[in-house]
Amino acid sequence: MRNDFRRQVVDYRTSEAPGTIIVDTPNTYLYLVMPRRQGDALRHRRRPRRFRLVGNARRSSAEAEWPDWTPPPEMIQRQPYLPRFVAGGETNPLGARAIYLSGSVYRIHGTNAPDTIGGRVSSGCIRMVNEDVIDLYSRVKVGTKVVVRPIGDHRAASAASSVN
């Protein structure tokens, strides 16, 4: 896997509280603001989405390890060939973990096709390699704030640099 796709601690300037997840849509990164040292964040590479989710959300009480997948009606309408249900496991598009975002049909989840990370494939959810979503899942709790920065928001691009 390319180095810029690997999970790493970076210097990330933000006014968000430690524990907040920030999805940098234009740059295809997901940041977890870290409490260790002011300005640190754990950066994960994620798969960009074709459709827009912007604003704030919270991690809901719904979560799953190796979740089942039922495509939402909107997705079936766009892609009628999709199966109506896929049991959790290695053939499931949600991968190893799913963190559901309250008030929406969106999730932060893994993928069993890591070679697609960095490509514009997803229909709305925030996808990560399974190793990274397992790590994130273990670090965040129900109620965690999730901030999704829209395309055109250049704050995140200038806020992060690698910490060596």
Sequence and secondary structure as in RCSB ss.txt:
>XXXX:A:sequence
MRNDFRRQVVDYRTSEAPGTIIVDTPNTYLYLVMPRRQGDALRHRRRPRRFRLVGNARRSSAEAEWPDWTPPPEM
IQRQPYLPRFVAGGETNPLGARAIYLSGSVYRIHGTNAPDTIGGRVSSGCIRMVNEDVIDLYSRVKVGTKVVVRP
IGDHRAASAASSVN
>XXXX:A:secstr
  GGGS EEEEE  SS TT EEEETTTTEEEEE SSSTTEEEEEEEE BSS   EEEEEEEEEEES  B   HHH
HHH TTS S B SSTT TTTTEEEEETTSS EEE  S GGGTTSS BSSSEEE HHHHHHHHHH  TT EEEEE 
TT  HHHHHEEE  
